[in-house]
Amino acid sequence: MAKEVDRVRAQSALAVIKQHPGMVLFAVSPAIVALAAVWWLFGAGWAALLLVGMVLGAGAAVLMKRKVGVQQDLSCSLVVKAVPSAL
C-alpha cells in the first residue's frame, strides 16, 4: 500500500512540473542563485559539492517528514479516540 501512495505522489508531482514549469522554476530559484554564486566565487568543485549536499539534504528532509507524518497520524488517532470517551 505504501508503494502505491508513493507512486501516486510521484505522479502528482510530475503532473505539477509539467503543467506549471514556471512555478517550479520560481520555487527552486534561490537554490539556483546560491549554486551560481558558489560556482562564481569558489569554483565548480565547491558548486558540485553544494549541489550534492542540497540533494542529500532534500532527501533527508523527505525521509524525516515521512517519519514525523506517521507519528502525527498515530497521535491524532489516539486523540480522536480519547476525546469521545472523555465526553
N, C-alpha and C positions, 0 to 999 in steps of 0.2 A: 504494500500500500504506500509506503514512504517513497518508493521509487516512482510510483505513478504521480504523486504530488510534486516531486521534484521535476518530473518530465513536464507537467502542466505549467509549473512556474518558469521553467526554461523556455518553453514555447511562448508563454505570455511575454517574457522579457524580449525575446526575438521579435515578436509582433510589434512591441512598442518601439524597438530600434528601427524596424522597417518603416513604420508609419510616421515616426517623429524623429528623424535623424538630427534635426536642428536642436531639438530639446536635449537629446543625448549629448551632442557636442557642447552645448551650453553647460550641462551638468559636469562634464569632465574637463572643461576648460581650465579651471585652477590647476589641475594636475598637469595639463599640457604646458601651461605657463611655467610652473615650477620645474618641470623637466627641461624645458628650453633654457631657462635661466641657469640651471646647474650645468647644462651642456656648454653654454657660452662662457660661464665663469671658470669651471673646473675641468671640462673636457668630457669626451664621450664615455670614458670608462666610469667616471662617477655618475654620469647620467644613466648608464646602463644599470649600475648598482642601485640607484634610486628607483628605477623602473621595476627591478626585481623586488625591491622592498615594498613598493606600492602594491604589486600583485600579490605578494605573500601576505601583506597586511590586510588586503581586502578579503583574501581567502580566510584568514584567521577571524576576521570580523563576521563573516558569514557563518562560520562554524560556531562561534560564540553566540550569535543570535539564535541559531537553532537550539543550542543547549538551554539558553535562557528562555526561549519561547516554549519549550517543553515544560520547564519548571513553572512558568507563568500559567500555562494551561492547567497543570495539575493543581496549583494553588487556587486558581479561580474555581475549579470544580469543587474543591474542598470547601471554599467559602459559600458557594451556592448551595451545597448540601447542608452546611451548618446553619445557614440563615433560616430556612423554613422550620427547622426543629426548634430554634430559639424563639420563634414567634408562637 
